[in-house]
Amino acid sequence: MIEFLDLKKVNAQYREELQEAFTRVLDSGWYIMGTELKQFEKDFATYCNTKHAVGVANGLDALILIIRAYKELGFMNDGDEIIVPSNTYIASILAISLNNLVPVLVEPNIDTYNLDPLNIESKITSKTKAILPVHLYGQLCDMKSINLIAKKHNLKVIEDCAQAHGAIIEDIKAGNWGDAAGFSFYPGKNLGALGDGGAITTNDDELAECLRALLNYGSHFKYQNLYKGVNSRLDELQAALLKVKLNKLDLETIRKRDTANRYLTEISNQKIVLPKVTDDFAHVWHLFVIRTANRDDLQKFLTNNGVQTVIHYPIPPHKQEAYKEFNSLSFPISEQIHKEVLSLPLNAVLEKEEVDNIIKLLNEY
């Protein structure tokens, strides 16, 4: 079986360096909010070309805390609205509703699967406070257009970069297009920890200062609490391991682009809709997602022939039981996407023969 993602093999490439990092943290005797975290935050901010990177416990917390900080700083209030794509993973929407704000769902572009700027302005009201573009599957949204709309209406732009580490357009990377951005370091991400982890990037000094307190029980100084905060800290071990993998990220992205380009040029089956790439460097290929009207049948065919695939995602957020208030809404583009998408194996350790076989099977289907 060709696994969808063999994390053991992915991380085995860096086994010695990861073990050295683990030993360094173990021997230090300091496991929370120490030098490893500070260095990783510095390195990740440099990588994203932002003033600040703030480590947090996971990608969902990154988005939750950004919105929470804007509330503490007086820019947002309960009941305000944030525009978000209707086909995103549910975490993007949870971050809004968990802050007692209202997610306003907007259809994506059918070709890129990203938030369509043409659909945004009609959804803006006096309650709208931000746009939350999601760089889905690893491709940057049309951030120039989104930022122009945000500037026109005095809105914040909060990037969901959970799948887009290192994606870049015109020398501006994911995480440096908006007012703030949330990243996930879930093990399967482009930059994956060996556990949960996340980070926030921003160029806003006041926001960064507020975030650093909120993630630590609302405290900048021990036993002095400015806010009713939470415990959402990226620990020393994950920070140390992430430093190792950050140094390898661009190399892994190159390998993934090579495989993605093979898929794009060599898959010729007319039943299959291939991803549309707006710019080679704007896509870091967290996922290679195809579409077909016979998705379930194709997945079964590939499974029977030894290729593991995954559906990202089978149920749109507005049809989830968690959001019953949205169940009656209609988002035809999103619904079509969720019925047709299928993710192929794509990672830095796929062998040429495995890619050959996947392409052969898809063309035979």
C-alpha positions in Angstrom: 0.0 0.0 0.0 1.3 3.5 -0.9 0.4 5.4 2.3 -1.2 8.8 2.0 1.4 10.2 4.4 4.1 8.1 6.1 5.2 10.4 9.0 7.6 7.9 10.4 9.5 8.0 7.1 9.2 11.8 6.8 10.7 12.3 10.2 13.3 9.5 9.9 15.2 11.8 7.5 16.1 14.0 10.4 16.3 11.4 13.1 19.8 12.3 14.4 19.1 16.0 14.5 15.7 15.5 16.2 17.3 13.2 18.8 20.0 15.8 19.5 17.3 18.4 20.0 15.3 16.1 22.3 18.4 15.4 24.4 19.3 19.1 24.6 15.8 19.9 26.0 15.8 16.9 28.3 19.2 17.8 29.8 18.3 21.5 30.2 15.7 20.8 32.9 13.5 23.7 31.5 10.5 22.6 29.5 8.1 25.5 29.2 8.7 29.1 27.9 12.5 28.9 27.7 15.3 29.5 25.3 14.2 26.9 22.7 10.8 28.7 22.3 12.4 32.1 22.0 14.9 31.0 19.4 12.2 29.2 17.4 9.9 32.3 17.5 12.8 34.4 16.3 13.6 31.9 13.5 10.0 31.6 12.4 9.5 35.3 12.4 12.6 35.7 10.2 11.3 32.9 7.9 7.9 34.7 7.5 9.6 38.1 7.4 7.4 39.4 10.2 8.3 41.3 13.4 6.8 38.8 15.7 6.1 35.1 15.9 4.2 33.9 19.0 4.2 30.2 19.8 0.9 28.7 20.9 -0.4 25.2 21.7 -2.1 24.5 18.3 -3.4 26.1 15.1 -7.0 26.5 16.4 -5.7 28.4 19.4 -3.7 30.6 17.1 -6.9 31.9 15.4 -8.9 32.0 18.6 -6.3 34.1 20.4 -5.9 36.6 17.5 -9.6 37.3 17.6 -9.6 37.3 21.4 -6.8 39.8 21.4 -8.6 42.1 19.1 -11.6 42.0 21.5 -9.3 42.9 24.4 -7.8 45.8 22.4 -11.3 47.1 21.7 -11.5 46.5 17.9 -14.1 43.7 18.1 -17.0 42.9 20.3 -19.5 40.1 20.9 -21.9 39.8 17.9 -19.5 41.3 15.4 -19.0 39.5 12.1 -16.0 37.9 10.4 -16.1 36.8 6.7 -14.7 33.3 6.2 -14.8 30.8 3.2 -17.7 28.4 3.3 -15.5 25.4 2.3 -12.8 25.6 4.9 -11.9 23.2 7.6 -14.2 23.8 10.6 -11.4 25.2 12.8 -11.5 28.5 10.9 -15.1 28.9 11.8 -14.8 27.6 15.3 -12.3 30.3 16.1 -14.9 32.9 15.3 -17.9 31.4 17.1 -15.9 30.5 20.2 -15.2 34.2 20.6 -18.9 35.0 20.4 -18.6 36.5 17.0 -20.6 35.6 13.9 -19.0 33.7 11.0 -20.3 35.0 7.7 -19.8 32.2 5.1 -18.7 33.2 1.6 -18.3 30.9 -1.4 -14.9 30.1 -2.8 -13.5 30.1 -6.3 -14.3 26.7 -7.9 -10.8 26.6 -9.5 -8.6 27.5 -6.6 -10.9 26.5 -3.7 -9.9 29.8 -2.0 -12.1 32.6 -0.9 -13.3 34.5 -3.9 -12.8 38.3 -3.6 -15.8 38.9 -5.9 -18.1 37.4 -3.3 -16.9 39.4 -0.3 -18.2 42.9 -0.6 -21.9 41.9 -0.8 -21.5 40.2 2.6 -20.0 43.2 4.4 -22.3 44.9 6.9 -21.8 47.5 9.7 -21.0 44.6 12.0 -18.2 43.2 9.8 -14.8 43.6 11.5 -12.5 41.2 9.6 -11.9 38.9 6.7 -10.4 35.5 7.4 -8.9 34.1 4.2 -7.8 30.5 4.4 -4.9 29.4 2.1 -6.5 26.1 1.6 -4.5 23.1 0.5 -1.3 25.2 0.5 -2.1 27.9 -2.1 -2.2 31.6 -1.2 -5.5 33.4 -1.7 -5.7 36.5 -3.9 -4.4 38.6 -1.0 -3.9 41.8 -3.0 -7.6 42.0 -3.8 -8.6 40.9 -0.3 -6.4 43.6 1.3 -7.8 46.3 -1.0 -11.4 45.3 0.1 -10.3 45.3 3.8 -8.6 48.7 3.5 -11.7 50.2 1.8 -13.9 49.0 4.7 -11.5 49.4 7.6 -11.4 45.6 8.3 -8.7 43.5 9.8 -7.3 40.6 7.7 -6.6 37.4 9.7 -4.8 34.8 7.6 -5.4 31.1 8.2 -2.0 29.7 7.2 -2.4 26.3 8.7 -1.6 24.7 5.4 0.6 27.3 3.7 3.9 27.5 5.5 6.4 29.2 3.0 3.9 30.0 0.2 4.9 33.3 -1.4 3.8 35.8 -3.9 6.0 38.8 -5.0 8.4 38.2 -2.0 5.6 38.3 0.5 5.1 35.0 2.4 2.0 33.5 4.0 1.7 35.0 7.4 2.9 38.5 6.3 -0.1 39.5 4.1 -2.6 40.3 6.8 -2.7 42.0 10.2 -2.1 38.7 11.9 -1.9 35.0 10.9 -2.4 31.7 12.5 -0.2 28.6 11.8 -0.6 25.0 12.7 2.3 22.6 13.4 0.1 19.5 13.5 2.3 16.6 12.6 0.9 16.2 9.0 1.4 19.9 8.1 4.2 21.2 5.8 6.0 22.2 9.0 4.9 19.5 11.4 5.8 19.0 15.0 5.9 15.6 16.8 2.8 16.6 18.6 0.5 19.6 18.6 1.8 23.2 18.1 1.0 26.5 16.5 2.1 30.1 16.1 0.8 33.6 15.4 2.7 36.0 13.2 2.1 39.8 13.1 3.9 43.1 12.6 1.7 44.7 15.3 3.6 45.3 18.5 0.5 46.0 20.6 -1.2 42.8 19.3 1.8 40.7 20.0 2.2 42.0 23.5 -1.5 41.2 24.2 -1.2 37.7 22.7 1.8 36.9 24.9 -0.2 37.6 28.0 -3.4 35.9 26.8 -1.7 32.6 26.0 -0.1 32.5 29.5 -3.2 32.9 31.8 -3.4 36.6 30.8 -0.1 37.3 32.5 3.1 39.1 31.4 4.6 38.7 34.8 4.1 35.8 37.2 1.0 36.1 39.4 0.0 39.4 37.7 -2.9 38.9 35.4 -4.0 41.6 33.0 -6.6 39.5 31.2 -8.7 36.4 31.8 -6.3 34.4 29.7 -5.8 30.7 28.8 -3.0 28.2 28.9 -1.8 27.8 25.2 1.9 27.6 25.2 4.2 26.0 22.6 6.5 23.8 24.8 10.3 23.7 24.7 10.5 20.2 23.1 8.2 21.0 20.2 10.0 24.3 19.6 13.3 22.5 19.5 12.1 19.9 17.1 10.4 22.5 14.9 13.7 24.4 14.7 15.2 21.3 13.1 12.4 20.9 10.6 12.2 24.6 9.8 15.7 24.4 8.4 14.5 21.6 6.0 11.1 23.1 5.1 12.1 24.7 1.8 13.9 21.6 0.6 10.8 19.5 1.4 8.6 22.0 -0.5 10.9 21.7 -3.6 10.4 17.9 -3.5 6.7 18.3 -3.2 6.5 20.7 -6.0 8.4 18.3 -8.2 5.8 15.6 -7.5 2.9 18.0 -7.9 4.3 19.1 -11.3 4.5 15.5 -12.4 0.8 15.0 -11.4 -0.2 18.2 -13.2 1.6 17.3 -16.5 1.2 13.5 -16.6 -2.4 12.9 -15.3 -4.4 13.0 -18.5 -7.7 11.4 -17.6 -10.5 13.8 -18.7 -12.7 12.6 -15.8 -10.3 14.2 -13.3 -10.2 17.9 -12.6 -6.6 18.9 -11.6 -5.8 21.8 -9.2 -5.4 25.2 -10.8 -2.1 26.9 -9.8 -2.1 30.7 -9.8 1.7 30.9 -9.3 4.3 28.2 -8.8 5.6 29.7 -5.5 2.2 30.6 -4.2 1.4 26.9 -3.7 3.4 24.7 -1.2 1.2 21.6 -1.8 0.1 20.7 1.6 -2.4 18.6 -0.3 -2.8 17.7 -4.0 -6.5 17.7 -4.4 -8.3 16.5 -7.5 -12.0 16.5 -8.3 -14.3 14.0 -10.0 -18.0 13.4 -10.1 -17.2 9.7 -9.3 -15.1 10.5 -6.2 -16.2 7.5 -4.1 -15.8 5.1 -6.9 -12.3 6.5 -7.8 -11.2 6.3 -4.2 -12.4 2.6 -4.0 -10.5 1.9 -7.2 -7.3 3.4 -5.9 -7.6 1.6 -2.5 -8.1 -1.7 -4.3 -5.0 -1.0 -6.2 -2.9 -0.2 -3.2 -3.1 3.6 -3.1 -4.4 5.3 0.1 -6.2 8.6 -0.4 -8.1 11.0 1.9 -11.1 13.3 1.5 -10.4 16.9 2.6 -13.3 17.4 3.5 -16.4 15.2 3.1 -18.9 17.5 4.8 -19.0 21.3 4.4 -19.1 23.3 7.6 -22.7 24.6 7.1 -23.9 21.0 7.0 -22.2 19.9 10.2 -24.4 19.2 13.2 -22.3 21.5 15.3 -23.6 24.4 13.2 -27.3 23.5 13.0 -28.1 27.2 12.5 -26.4 27.0 9.1 -27.9 23.7 8.0 -30.6 25.3 5.9 -28.2 27.6 4.0 -27.2 26.8 0.4 -23.6 27.1 -0.9 -23.7 25.2 -4.2 -20.0 25.7 -5.0 -18.9 24.5 -1.6 -21.3 21.6 -1.7 -19.9 20.5 -5.1 -16.4 20.7 -3.9 -17.0 18.6 -0.8 -18.8 15.9 -2.9 -16.0 15.7 -5.5 -12.6 16.3 -3.9 -10.0 13.6 -3.3 -6.4 14.1 -2.0 -3.6 12.1 -3.5 -0.4 11.0 -1.7 2.0 13.9 -1.9 5.0 14.3 0.4 8.8 14.7 0.3 9.5 10.9 0.7 7.4 9.5 -2.1 9.5 7.3 -4.4 9.5 7.9 -8.1 8.1 4.4 -8.7 5.2 5.2 -6.3 4.4 8.4 -8.2 4.6 6.5 -11.5 2.1 3.9 -10.2 -0.3 6.6 -8.9 -0.3 8.4 -12.3 -0.7 5.2 -14.2 -3.7 4.1 -12.1 -5.4 7.5 -12.5 -5.0 7.5 -16.2 -6.4 3.9 -16.4 -9.4 4.7 -14.3 
